[in-house]
Amino acid sequence: MRSKLIIGWREWAALPDLGVDHIKAKIDTGAKTSAIHAYRVKKIMKEGAPWAEFRLHPVQKHKRPEIRCEAPIVDERAVRSSSGHEETRYVVKTLLKIGPITRPIELTLTNRDDMGFRMLIGRQALKGFCLVDSGLSYGLGEPGDPNFNC
């Protein structure tokens, strides 16, 4: 049996295709799809395919840095939030880097300004490569740690 990466209930992640070197993320096994705080979201066409153009602030409670992003749209889905509110969101495909693992994930774009974390990593992104230890926080290290790998 292959051993799996053990991660905490919150971890640092990176989204290299979006220019995000590190972002605090809440690990949420109750959520199917991952989500990120995005604003000024608009659909554009790129080489005949739909893409999302959006901005994000990777640092909670800060307006800087502001990162302009583009990613291919793979779907539009009705998503129900934890408060029961349903909204239609663009779903984009991008790379997630968490610890030593880099893999493509689906990510919904939504306003998470009032949430505790700018990014939520759902179970589809985690499936097959890790186990979540709910008592562990930043188990893969933090920026500035000598062995931090994100």
Wavefront OBJ file of the C-alpha trace (Angstrom):
o trace
v 0.000 0.000 0.000
v 1.274 3.452 -0.938
v 1.549 5.867 1.973
v -0.508 9.042 1.777
v 0.462 12.587 2.656
v -0.993 13.702 5.999
v -2.271 17.271 5.976
v -3.904 19.485 8.587
v -7.316 21.174 8.642
v -5.607 24.259 7.233
v -2.528 24.365 5.024
v -0.574 26.675 2.751
v -1.156 26.024 -0.936
v -0.015 27.516 -4.238
v -1.755 28.001 -7.578
v 1.209 28.291 -9.954
v -0.847 28.812 -13.147
v -2.609 31.760 -11.493
v 0.559 33.373 -10.123
v -0.276 32.611 -6.480
v 2.906 31.568 -4.629
v 1.114 30.784 -1.389
v -2.355 31.168 0.062
v -3.879 29.970 3.324
v -6.440 27.286 2.564
v -9.032 25.571 4.714
v -9.271 21.856 4.038
v -12.975 20.988 3.825
v -13.833 17.335 3.269
v -17.516 18.280 3.479
v -17.208 20.304 0.276
v -17.013 18.447 -3.011
v -15.365 21.198 -5.053
v -12.665 23.691 -4.108
v -13.375 27.432 -4.116
v -11.366 30.642 -4.182
v -12.194 34.254 -3.453
v -12.524 35.970 -6.833
v -13.990 39.294 -7.883
v -14.454 41.258 -11.101
v -15.149 37.874 -12.691
v -16.038 37.910 -16.359
v -16.244 35.357 -19.129
v -13.939 35.930 -22.112
v -13.229 33.947 -25.252
v -9.683 32.803 -25.915
v -8.940 30.900 -29.135
v -12.636 30.005 -29.385
v -12.871 28.607 -25.835
v -14.489 30.163 -22.748
v -12.117 31.462 -20.106
v -12.667 33.353 -16.870
v -10.828 36.572 -16.204
v -10.826 37.588 -12.542
v -8.900 39.209 -9.744
v -8.007 37.828 -6.353
v -6.400 38.951 -3.114
v -4.499 35.940 -1.749
v -3.903 37.554 1.660
v -6.893 37.593 4.013
v -8.011 41.087 5.122
v -5.614 42.789 2.675
v -6.266 44.470 -0.676
v -2.679 43.925 -1.805
v -1.385 42.108 -3.626
v -4.100 42.016 -6.236
v -3.514 39.305 -8.833
v -5.143 39.343 -12.275
v -5.874 35.777 -13.379
v -7.190 33.880 -16.376
v -8.182 30.222 -16.452
v -10.216 27.964 -18.756
v -13.858 27.531 -17.774
v -14.834 23.854 -17.593
v -18.365 24.294 -16.262
v -20.956 26.559 -14.677
v -22.567 24.982 -11.603
v -25.175 25.756 -9.016
v -23.349 25.538 -5.683
v -24.985 25.639 -2.259
v -22.909 27.376 0.404
v -22.683 26.229 4.016
v -25.302 28.872 4.867
v -27.725 27.275 2.376
v -27.467 30.047 -0.246
v -27.314 28.738 -3.836
v -25.438 30.550 -6.586
v -24.212 29.729 -10.081
v -20.425 29.813 -10.287
v -17.834 29.434 -13.004
v -15.661 26.365 -12.531
v -12.089 26.674 -13.800
v -9.295 24.143 -14.065
v -5.877 25.033 -12.669
v -2.904 23.471 -10.880
v -2.851 23.118 -7.091
v 0.432 22.679 -5.255
v 0.195 21.510 -1.671
v 3.407 20.307 -0.046
v 5.234 18.030 -2.503
v 2.087 17.343 -4.578
v 1.075 19.246 -7.717
v -2.142 18.249 -9.458
v -4.898 19.736 -11.628
v -8.086 20.665 -9.767
v -11.450 22.248 -10.432
v -11.956 25.526 -8.604
v -15.157 27.564 -8.295
v -14.945 31.353 -8.357
v -16.930 33.159 -5.657
v -16.837 36.034 -3.207
v -15.245 34.710 0.003
v -14.440 38.155 1.420
v -16.430 37.489 4.591
v -15.053 33.984 5.068
v -12.098 33.071 7.277
v -10.042 31.725 4.373
v -9.650 32.984 0.804
v -9.415 29.392 -0.433
v -11.255 26.220 0.442
v -9.882 22.873 -0.749
v -12.635 20.277 -1.216
v -12.503 16.497 -1.267
v -12.206 16.092 -5.073
v -8.852 17.900 -4.986
v -7.612 15.711 -2.126
v -8.917 12.336 -3.250
v -6.370 9.571 -3.473
v -3.253 11.328 -2.252
v -3.746 12.530 1.301
v -5.363 12.017 4.673
v -6.634 14.917 6.778
v -5.682 15.091 10.451
v -8.296 17.414 11.962
v -6.033 18.155 14.934
v -3.141 19.305 12.748
v -2.667 22.872 11.563
v -0.116 23.785 8.838
v 1.421 20.319 9.085
v 3.288 20.837 5.809
v 5.038 23.920 7.197
v 4.719 27.651 6.707
v 6.452 30.216 4.493
v 9.773 31.075 6.094
v 10.305 27.567 7.513
v 13.563 26.085 6.148
v 11.816 22.942 4.796
v 8.680 24.675 3.485
v 7.734 23.209 0.120
v 4.995 25.148 -1.584
l 1 2 3 4 5 6 7 8 9 10 11 12 13 14 15 16 17 18 19 20 21 22 23 24 25 26 27 28 29 30 31 32 33 34 35 36 37 38 39 40 41 42 43 44 45 46 47 48 49 50 51 52 53 54 55 56 57 58 59 60 61 62 63 64 65 66 67 68 69 70 71 72 73 74 75 76 77 78 79 80 81 82 83 84 85 86 87 88 89 90 91 92 93 94 95 96 97 98 99 100 101 102 103 104 105 106 107 108 109 110 111 112 113 114 115 116 117 118 119 120 121 122 123 124 125 126 127 128 129 130 131 132 133 134 135 136 137 138 139 140 141 142 143 144 145 146 147 148 149 150
